[in-house]
Amino acid sequence: MKMMIVIIKDNDADTLTQAFTASNFRVTRVASTGGFLRSGNVTMLLGVEDNQVDSAIDVVKKSLPPKGDTKRATLFVVPVNHFEQV
């Protein structure tokens, strides 16, 4: 299992959330700030199986294509050693 961390501008959050849920991914949104001007960002957290990572990344790429030289998302894929729901 992997944890995907996706950081995007807050104005792209609704578009990406809808795209993830339409593709049957469950996502948790967390408001965050960062960057030079401390602009509004959203950090999305997704727990995905190893074989779903590429599909989830494709959802991001199709939903938020780059605008010129500006990238619209930063993604981290982190291995999960233990997962438990209580």
C-alpha positions as CSV (number, residue, x, y, z in Angstrom):
1,M,0.0,0.0,0.0
2,K,1.1,3.6,-0.7
3,M,0.2,7.0,0.7
4,M,-0.2,9.6,-1.9
5,I,0.3,13.2,-0.9
6,V,-0.9,15.7,-3.5
7,I,-0.3,19.5,-3.0
8,I,-2.3,21.8,-5.2
9,K,-3.6,25.4,-5.3
10,D,-6.9,25.8,-3.4
11,N,-8.7,26.9,-6.6
12,D,-7.9,23.5,-8.2
13,A,-9.1,21.5,-5.2
14,D,-12.7,21.0,-6.2
15,T,-11.8,19.8,-9.7
16,L,-9.3,17.3,-8.4
17,T,-11.5,16.0,-5.6
18,Q,-14.4,15.4,-8.0
19,A,-12.0,13.6,-10.4
20,F,-10.6,11.4,-7.7
21,T,-14.1,10.4,-6.4
22,A,-15.4,9.8,-9.9
23,S,-12.5,7.4,-10.4
24,N,-13.4,5.6,-7.1
25,F,-10.5,7.0,-5.0
26,R,-11.2,8.1,-1.5
27,V,-9.5,11.4,-0.6
28,T,-9.0,13.5,2.5
29,R,-8.5,17.2,1.9
30,V,-6.5,19.4,4.3
31,A,-6.2,23.2,3.9
32,S,-2.6,24.3,4.0
33,T,-0.4,27.2,3.2
34,G,3.1,27.5,1.7
35,G,5.3,29.0,-1.0
36,F,6.8,32.4,-1.3
37,L,3.7,34.3,-0.6
38,R,2.1,31.7,1.7
39,S,-0.7,31.2,-0.7
40,G,-3.6,29.0,-0.1
41,N,-3.0,25.3,-0.9
42,V,-4.8,22.1,-0.4
43,T,-3.0,18.9,0.7
44,M,-4.8,15.7,-0.4
45,L,-4.1,12.4,1.2
46,L,-5.0,9.1,-0.5
47,G,-4.3,5.6,0.6
48,V,-4.0,3.5,-2.6
49,E,-2.9,-0.1,-3.4
50,D,0.4,-0.5,-5.2
51,N,-1.2,-1.3,-8.5
52,Q,-3.4,1.9,-8.3
53,V,-0.6,4.4,-8.0
54,D,-0.3,5.0,-11.8
55,S,-4.0,5.4,-12.2
56,A,-4.2,8.0,-9.4
57,I,-1.3,9.9,-10.9
58,D,-3.1,9.8,-14.3
59,V,-6.2,11.4,-12.7
60,V,-4.0,14.3,-11.5
61,K,-2.4,14.7,-14.9
62,K,-5.7,14.7,-16.8
63,S,-7.5,16.9,-14.3
64,L,-4.7,19.5,-13.9
65,P,-2.6,19.8,-17.0
66,P,0.3,22.3,-16.8
67,K,-0.4,25.9,-17.7
68,G,2.6,26.9,-19.8
69,D,5.7,26.4,-17.7
70,T,3.7,26.4,-14.4
71,K,3.2,23.0,-12.8
72,R,-0.1,22.6,-10.9
73,A,0.5,19.8,-8.5
74,T,3.3,18.3,-6.4
75,L,3.0,14.6,-5.7
76,F,4.7,12.3,-3.2
77,V,4.2,8.6,-3.1
78,V,5.2,7.1,0.3
79,P,5.3,3.4,1.2
80,V,2.9,2.4,4.1
81,N,4.3,-0.2,6.4
82,H,1.1,-0.6,8.5
83,F,-2.5,0.4,7.9
84,E,-5.4,-0.1,10.4
85,Q,-8.9,1.2,10.7
86,V,-10.4,1.3,14.3
